[in-house]
Amino acid sequence: MRYVKVESTGGGSMTDPREYLEWLAEHAEELPPCARAFATHPEHYDFSHPWCPRSASFDRMSTRFTDDGVVVTLVLAAYGDAPPEFVLRYQGVTSVESDGDHSEQPRSNLLVDEILPDDKGGVRHELTFTGGTITVVATDFTAGWSGPGAPEDPRDRLDRWHFDNPATLVHHLRLRRGMFVSGDSFSTLAAFVTGSLWTLRTDLHGLSRWLTARLGASGANVTWEYHIVRHIAGPARPNARIDDLTVEENEQACTLALDLLAEWLADQGYVAE
């Protein structure tokens, strides 16, 4: 592994992901969206939390050839062979490497994993088990618990997130947007941001005025979301609405909005905690 430290000790092994988490805080956006959501999951590297896949044991791995490329499914079993299972499904797989014996008894348990971008725009996922390592290179992958008794995913409980500082909220949105909003549409993100900033008594009218000066268009008496839509759509589409954005434009709008929100809040004296 490049950043995560794994060392053998007299009683087993020691893992330290802190250097990787520091890298992730700066480079998460370099990962494909689904891999990024898994990498930045708040309980991913909290080894004491039941959602964390650490200690789940290797159960099986399968390969399927589709019209869209190779799909590899890796299944880890919690607490021996009983449900629930932690399922990782890789799309567009170009490489799978296995080092060690994962079928040994006792079963090979996951110690830690590291997710990095590869040099072709995809992702390289290395998993270190007690019985060796598995490394998969793919375009993207999903991961999570499945089956009866699966640990609750905090992403389904947005009430867990309480922020008094709007800059902190925006900071976390930039790192792990998928933890707060479902889907990739700008309208969904805008609704969440507007509701959150309103709750935090943040001056949305001031944001609109600031965007007028910052983007140089749209006027001061329009919503902040409209500033973003008009900027993304460009002068050729002056009447574009938020629902007119393409998939690519939605992603551009989300990124631009969060970047500008962070800049505006910094101008107001807010510092992410």
Summary of the structure (lengths in Angstrom):
residues: 273
radius of gyration: 21.4
end to end distance: 29.5
largest distance: 68.3
contacts: 795
relative contact order: 0.11
helix: 36%
strand: 26%
